[in-house]
Amino acid sequence: MKIGIDKLSFYTPAFYVDMTELANARGIDPNKFTIGIGQDKMAFAPITQDAVTMGANAALNFLTEEDRQKIDLVILATESGIDQSKSGAIYIHRLLKLQPFARSIEFKEACYGATAGINLAKDYIAQHPDSKVLVIGSDIARYGLDTPGEATQGAGAVAMLLSTNPRCIALENDQVFLTEDIMDFWRPTYSEYACVQGKYSTEQYLHFFETIWAEYQRKFSQPLEKFAALCFHLPYTKMGKKALDLIIETAPSDVQEQLTENYRLSTLYSRNIGNIYTGSLYLSFISLLDHQPNLAAEDKIGFFSYGSGAVGEFFSGTLQPGFKEFITTAEHQDLLTNRKKLSISEYETRFKEELPKDGSTLEISSTDEDPAPIVLTGITEHMRQYKRKQ
């Protein structure tokens, strides 16, 4: 029985910051952003968007009424949760008008969370083959104004519908995973911003990839030439290239060229959105699908997932016949094209806007400025208020 991703899409907010302008404003050589870390634009989430709204917006454009009736498990993976108790997936379940007899839960393990959700979805569908599972990775990466991490911020969500007989990609049962207790990136409950040891985190990302790849080869003996492409978790686009470079010389020269080009194509959306944490790996997969017309059915795609703290995993999938019919490239590119560029002063002003932390009532007056179908409209008695415009 084949199980995998039937449909997938992403959402990113309607605003962005130009990285060259940000570098100039911070007195930094723009090449450090555009070349050094490989980022051109940074998505910015207004106060009307959070992990819930972005996750729901990501799924809204591909769900049919049949999907809504068959989904009986909703998994939200996020490290930008809005409540210490209630799952954000419950709000998403309502906003997407899914049938009521479903489970709705939230996962957390840094940027690895969506991969954990996919694994649970696969196991669930194996036991309930008529069911569908909605897995969402949704996050806002914030490090603060004029901080070392500012250039690696971003915002967005990826939504994936998993089922039997998937029409996009069938996932193999070849996972290799690794856990080590390290402190490369974390966010205490009392802090709005993450703590990060940037150089150490990069070292650990590469250590995890190299260790897991060696174990994957020991267990499954799948050399690089078996893969049409490798997709990586991309906190910034140069990170995955560092990992790929560790192993690429093991492949014939023509395979090296193909993998390098497909890696470049897989980074194009991330270059213009930034880090979206749990959805980042799957955004790279969408970017590959949208930009590489030469992919074909039965092509093998490798995935490297990494969540600081740390958990990593490598697995693969096989593209299915007719997968191109279920790629919503035009919608994705329209979403990016129609964004508004914020000046640095506008960005800094909006960045400082905050929701009340004391239960005060807030009605957000700027919801009309946000063209998203689903928005946050305010807070009443400690409860977030969401609106679906259509």
Secondary structure, 3 states (H helix, E strand, C coil): CCEEEEEEEEECCCEEEEHHHHHHHCCCCCHHHHHHCCCCEEEECCCCCCHHHHHHHHHHCCCCHHHHHHEEEEEEECCCCCCCCCCHHHHHHHHCCCCCCCEEEEECCHHHHHHHHHHHHHHHHHHCCCCEEEEEEEEEECCCCCCCCHHHCEEEEEEEEEEECCCCEEECCCCEEEECCCCCEECCCCCCCCEECHHHHHHHHHHHHHHHHHHHHHHHCCCHHHCCEEEECCCCHHHHHHHHHHHHHHCCHHHHHHHHHHHHHHCHHHHHHECCHHHHHHHHHHHHHHHCCCCCCCCEEEEEEEECCCEEEEEEEEECCCHHHHCCHHHHHHHHHCCEECCHHHHHHHHCCCCCCCCCCEECCCHHHCCCCEEEEEEECCEEEEEECC
